[in-house]
Amino acid sequence: MERISATYYIETPFEVESAAAVLAGEQSSGTFVAVPGETAELKQRFAARVESIEKLETVSQPAIPGAVSSHGKYHRAMISVSWSIENFGYNLPTMISTLQGNLYEITQFTGLKLMDLEVPASFAQHFAGPAFGIKGCRELTGVEAGRPLIGTIIKPSIGMRPEETAALVKTLVEAGIDFIKDDELMGSAANSPFDKRVEAIMRVINAHADKSGKKVMYAFNISDEMDRMHEHYDTVVKHGGTCAMMSINSVGMAGVKRICDRRELAIHAHRNGWGMLNRHPLLGIDFRAYQKLWRLAGVDQLHVNGIQNKFWESDDSVVRSIAGCLTPMLGGYQVLPVVSSGQWGGQAPETYRRTETTDLLYMAGGGIMAHPAGPAGGVKALQQAWRAAVDGLSVEEAAKKYEEFGLSVQKFGK
């Protein structure tokens, strides 16, 4: 039978081999004690297998609380474990419960992180992947290859009425923006009911599209209970929208997949809460594994943070995340990396140098909204920054060549 494999970074006060065997047993047919029903035949068919062990360093302090070492040492290793696809079929929630689930509770581990996973080719028959992906999002926004989609976030995040938001959207679309989104804090607020916000914003976007031929993509945050999400989705479709946003860690795998399966709107996957899952070096899940799960669910766009961002994540980690999103999966589909977090045009040259791609949605909130020439100047500055990046110009050279970008450097370059 086909097998699914997962790679873990572990730390344990026990022998690595015995700790790996506990992991495999706990997440398949075994438990803490032998039980009569676990026959040799059953284990042969359903037990997880430890496929490989790569021993790493030994340390004297545990990464997280767990069993106390009797010898004062904690061993670290990369281990690979596999399961028969018969264990959970094509059920993503059960697969995740198997690959992660109770693992983080097991005493034998003072550190455990799911680093990567591999699924068999048969998954392509059951998971169609993104409905739009990079190519489709470019087509929906009219942005040809050669530059990123330039986007922004409505700021203030919450508090504006639909009419005020629509007025800001009008400024942005007239400035040539490609993409705008609700902040993840904005759902259906007391002074901005979802339906009224969609109606006001899409009136502006549709009018601009009729006049100019360019339809800006707006990601409306539909995150809610399941029935309400479908209602919100219908509202966006009814008014001619092209994108819906979900806070994927809050909504959950089954809810996100159900919305993605409708395949009428591009799905913008906001990963807020990501630090809780990833920030500790020996706990949680690495982005390599994380992005594959959400790609199976069918999201079209996925946040990856940004170069020189305002959060904790290193540039190296961001570069790896972008590469992960662009690595073909199950027949070749990709997901559009969303670069965000404290971005302005000044990071564009380094982003392009490190990634060598323009297949990005490059998001700037304050970098556009707080531009000295206003949001319109902010949009122009981002476009100029990426033109300069692709042309191989430095920040200093671009600042001399482009007026709006020069103002950005004066404002944000410190």
PEHU-V268594 format. One record per residue. N is the residue number from 1. RES is the residue in one letter. PSI is psi in whole degrees, 0 to 359 (999 if undefined). BURIAL is I if it has 24 or more other C-alpha atoms within 12 Angstrom, else O. Layout:
# PEHU-V268594
N|RES|PSI|BURIAL ; N|RES|PSI|BURIAL
This chain:
# PEHU-V268594
1|M|152|O ; 2|E|152|O ; 3|R|151|I ; 4|I|134|I ; 5|S|151|I ; 6|A|144|I ; 7|T|133|I ; 8|Y|144|I ; 9|Y|118|I ; 10|I|158|I ; 11|E|135|I ; 12|T|145|I ; 13|P|354|I ; 14|F|176|I ; 15|E|136|I ; 16|V|319|I ; 17|E|318|I ; 18|S|323|O ; 19|A|319|I ; 20|A|321|I ; 21|A|323|I ; 22|V|316|I ; 23|L|311|I ; 24|A|319|I ; 25|G|315|I ; 26|E|327|I ; 27|Q|18|I ; 28|S|248|I ; 29|S|349|I ; 30|G|176|I ; 31|T|195|O ; 32|F|350|O ; 33|V|151|O ; 34|A|137|O ; 35|V|150|O ; 36|P|328|O ; 37|G|349|O ; 38|E|77|O ; 39|T|166|O ; 40|A|322|O ; 41|E|317|O ; 42|L|315|O ; 43|K|322|O ; 44|Q|324|O ; 45|R|322|O ; 46|F|347|I ; 47|A|143|I ; 48|A|154|I ; 49|R|137|I ; 50|V|115|I ; 51|E|325|O ; 52|S|155|O ; 53|I|126|I ; 54|E|106|O ; 55|K|138|O ; 56|L|220|O ; 57|E|165|O ; 58|T|134|O ; 59|V|168|O ; 60|S|351|O ; 61|Q|136|O ; 62|P|150|I ; 63|A|321|I ; 64|I|163|I ; 65|P|146|O ; 66|G|212|O ; 67|A|140|I ; 68|V|131|O ; 69|S|133|I ; 70|S|341|O ; 71|H|7|O ; 72|G|17|O ; 73|K|147|O ; 74|Y|123|I ; 75|H|136|I ; 76|R|148|I ; 77|A|158|I ; 78|M|127|I ; 79|I|148|I ; 80|S|131|I ; 81|V|144|I ; 82|S|155|I ; 83|W|146|I ; 84|S|142|I ; 85|I|342|I ; 86|E|336|O ; 87|N|324|I ; 88|F|2|O ; 89|G|229|I ; 90|Y|36|I ; 91|N|103|O ; 92|L|314|I ; 93|P|319|O ; 94|T|325|O ; 95|M|317|I ; 96|I|321|I ; 97|S|328|O ; 98|T|314|I ; 99|L|335|I ; 100|Q|278|I ; 101|G|234|O ; 102|N|358|O ; 103|L|322|I ; 104|Y|353|I ; 105|E|345|O ; 106|I|129|I ; 107|T|326|I ; 108|Q|344|I ; 109|F|130|I ; 110|T|15|I ; 111|G|134|I ; 112|L|128|I ; 113|K|129|I ; 114|L|115|I ; 115|M|323|I ; 116|D|164|I ; 117|L|153|I ; 118|E|132|I ; 119|V|152|I ; 120|P|165|I ; 121|A|334|O ; 122|S|340|O ; 123|F|333|I ; 124|A|335|O ; 125|Q|344|O ; 126|H|342|O ; 127|F|110|I ; 128|A|346|I ; 129|G|194|I ; 130|P|140|I ; 131|A|332|I ; 132|F|311|I ; 133|G|203|I ; 134|I|310|I ; 135|K|314|I ; 136|G|322|I ; 137|C|325|I ; 138|R|317|I ; 139|E|318|O ; 140|L|328|I ; 141|T|351|I ; 142|G|25|I ; 143|V|113|I ; 144|E|161|O ; 145|A|150|O ; 146|G|343|O ; 147|R|159|I ; 148|P|165|I ; 149|L|132|I ; 150|I|126|I ; 151|G|169|I ; 152|T|172|I ; 153|I|139|I ; 154|I|123|I ; 155|K|137|I ; 156|P|150|O ; 157|S|322|O ; 158|I|149|O ; 159|G|336|O ; 160|M|148|I ; 161|R|161|I ; 162|P|320|I ; 163|E|323|O ; 164|E|319|O ; 165|T|317|I ; 166|A|324|I ; 167|A|320|O ; 168|L|319|I ; 169|V|320|I ; 170|K|317|I ; 171|T|317|I ; 172|L|316|I ; 173|V|325|I ; 174|E|338|I ; 175|A|351|I ; 176|G|18|I ; 177|I|153|I ; 178|D|330|I ; 179|F|138|I ; 180|I|148|I ; 181|K|154|I ; 182|D|148|I ; 183|D|154|I ; 184|E|343|I ; 185|L|347|I ; 186|M|114|I ; 187|G|263|I ; 188|S|86|I ; 189|A|166|O ; 190|A|322|O ; 191|N|7|O ; 192|S|70|I ; 193|P|143|I ; 194|F|308|I ; 195|D|318|I ; 196|K|324|I ; 197|R|315|I ; 198|V|314|I ; 199|E|314|I ; 200|A|317|I ; 201|I|315|I ; 202|M|335|I ; 203|R|318|I ; 204|V|313|I ; 205|I|318|I ; 206|N|321|I ; 207|A|318|O ; 208|H|321|I ; 209|A|319|I ; 210|D|324|O ; 211|K|319|O ; 212|S|340|O ; 213|G|355|O ; 214|K|122|I ; 215|K|112|I ; 216|V|139|I ; 217|M|124|I ; 218|Y|126|I ; 219|A|103|I ; 220|F|131|I ; 221|N|103|I ; 222|I|3|I ; 223|S|125|I ; 224|D|192|I ; 225|E|161|O ; 226|M|310|O ; 227|D|319|O ; 228|R|325|O ; 229|M|319|I ; 230|H|321|I ; 231|E|315|O ; 232|H|316|I ; 233|Y|313|I ; 234|D|322|I ; 235|T|316|I ; 236|V|314|I ; 237|V|315|I ; 238|K|322|O ; 239|H|9|I ; 240|G|18|I ; 241|G|164|I ; 242|T|357|I ; 243|C|143|I ; 244|A|144|I ; 245|M|143|I ; 246|M|142|I ; 247|S|94|I ; 248|I|326|I ; 249|N|333|I ; 250|S|319|O ; 251|V|321|I ; 252|G|159|I ; 253|M|310|I ; 254|A|320|I ; 255|G|316|I ; 256|V|315|I ; 257|K|320|I ; 258|R|320|I ; 259|I|316|I ; 260|C|325|I ; 261|D|343|I ; 262|R|325|I ; 263|R|30|I ; 264|E|332|I ; 265|L|147|I ; 266|A|141|I ; 267|I|119|I ; 268|H|113|I ; 269|A|109|I ; 270|H|127|I ; 271|R|26|I ; 272|N|138|I ; 273|G|358|O ; 274|W|320|I ; 275|G|326|O ; 276|M|330|O ; 277|L|338|I ; 278|N|338|I ; 279|R|325|O ; 280|H|131|O ; 281|P|342|I ; 282|L|38|I ; 283|L|138|I ; 284|G|226|I ; 285|I|138|I ; 286|D|155|I ; 287|F|330|I ; 288|R|315|I ; 289|A|317|I ; 290|Y|311|I ; 291|Q|330|I ; 292|K|321|I ; 293|L|315|I ; 294|W|334|I ; 295|R|323|I ; 296|L|322|I ; 297|A|332|I ; 298|G|17|I ; 299|V|153|I ; 300|D|330|I ; 301|Q|137|I ; 302|L|131|I ; 303|H|141|I ; 304|V|9|I ; 305|N|198|I ; 306|G|165|I ; 307|I|138|I ; 308|Q|47|I ; 309|N|173|I ; 310|K|356|O ; 311|F|199|O ; 312|W|342|O ; 313|E|139|I ; 314|S|158|O ; 315|D|321|I ; 316|D|319|O ; 317|S|318|I ; 318|V|316|I ; 319|V|317|I ; 320|R|323|I ; 321|S|317|I ; 322|I|315|I ; 323|A|322|I ; 324|G|316|I ; 325|C|328|I ; 326|L|354|I ; 327|T|123|O ; 328|P|145|O ; 329|M|135|I ; 330|L|64|O ; 331|G|358|O ; 332|G|357|O ; 333|Y|150|I ; 334|Q|169|I ; 335|V|145|I ; 336|L|117|I ; 337|P|133|I ; 338|V|108|I ; 339|V|122|I ; 340|S|182|I ; 341|S|92|I ; 342|G|29|I ; 343|Q|146|I ; 344|W|183|I ; 345|G|339|I ; 346|G|338|I ; 347|Q|351|I ; 348|A|311|I ; 349|P|318|I ; 350|E|323|I ; 351|T|314|I ; 352|Y|321|I ; 353|R|319|O ; 354|R|329|I ; 355|T|336|I ; 356|E|39|I ; 357|T|150|I ; 358|T|8|I ; 359|D|72|I ; 360|L|155|I ; 361|L|110|I ; 362|Y|111|I ; 363|M|133|I ; 364|A|122|I ; 365|G|278|I ; 366|G|330|I ; 367|G|338|I ; 368|I|310|I ; 369|M|327|I ; 370|A|14|I ; 371|H|142|I ; 372|P|332|I ; 373|A|16|O ; 374|G|177|O ; 375|P|324|I ; 376|A|318|I ; 377|G|325|I ; 378|G|319|I ; 379|V|314|I ; 380|K|321|I ; 381|A|321|I ; 382|L|318|I ; 383|Q|317|I ; 384|Q|320|I ; 385|A|318|I ; 386|W|329|I ; 387|R|318|I ; 388|A|320|I ; 389|A|313|I ; 390|V|327|I ; 391|D|355|O ; 392|G|17|O ; 393|L|149|I ; 394|S|170|I ; 395|V|316|I ; 396|E|317|I ; 397|E|319|O ; 398|A|324|I ; 399|A|326|I ; 400|K|328|O ; 401|K|325|O ; 402|Y|125|I ; 403|E|307|I ; 404|E|321|I ; 405|F|324|I ; 406|G|321|I ; 407|L|324|I ; 408|S|317|I ; 409|V|319|I ; 410|Q|322|O ; 411|K|314|I ; 412|F|347|I ; 413|G|351|O ; 414|K|999|O
